[in-house]
Amino acid sequence: GAVVSQHPSWVICKSGTSVKIECRSLDFQATTMFWYRQFPKQSLMLMATSNEGSKATYEQGVEKDKFLINHASLTLSTLTVTSAHPEDSSFYICSARPHRRSNQPQHFGDGTRLSIL
Amino acid sequence: GNSVTQMEGPVTLSEEAFLTINCTYTATGYPSLFWYVQYPGEGLQLLLKATKADDKGSNKGFEATYRKETTSFHLEKGSVQVSDSAVYFCALVLYNQGGKLIFGQGTELSVKP
């Protein structure tokens, strides 16, 4: 149980395009989802907390107009990297916490490797 | 503030060796503690957890005990396998502070046959 699906797993695109990454909780509802960015051989950096039906909360230094987050349902959150540039290339990981079970651990997707040419 | 510190890697061991990865934390409240494992090119998988002092989390031969007096949550395994090669992250969460996970820097483990 507690499966989180992230799609796509790998994307390569040209500089200037926008890329959407989906994060779905497959067998549970998630009021809260988290988006992380990970550079090679480094830890995860929390970018934003996504709450169903409300605006995302961004961490300091993360551009909210650059990284658009939408959490339209209890099972889906999306991260859109707008006008992507090579410096946005990274490994993006989402996680989800079960609805109304705020003391349960987060479950992670398998990540999306984004490469901007 | 709240933070997690892990021993630096990479850690290289022979198969069947004993593993310890140190993790210490600082927290302003009463955190829950976790170990996550990340295999190459994948996301994180929860390995084990402990929610209060003296709790022992265990899974797949790995163990960690929540030590409040030393603010530690060291990961141990008695006999590692090649398949245990991965990056291990220690993390804490304070559910009364928004539930954000705070990660250590990760420790890469390489097990040789």
Interface residues (C-beta under 8 A of the other chain):
Chain A: V4 Q6 T32 F34 K41 Q42 S43 L44 L46 T49 I93 S95 R97 S102 N103 P105 Q106 H107 F108 G109 D110 G111 R113
Chain B: S32 F34 Y36 G41 E42 G43 L44 Q45 L46 K49 T51 F89 V93 Y95 G98 G99 K100 L101 F103 G104 Q105 G106 E108
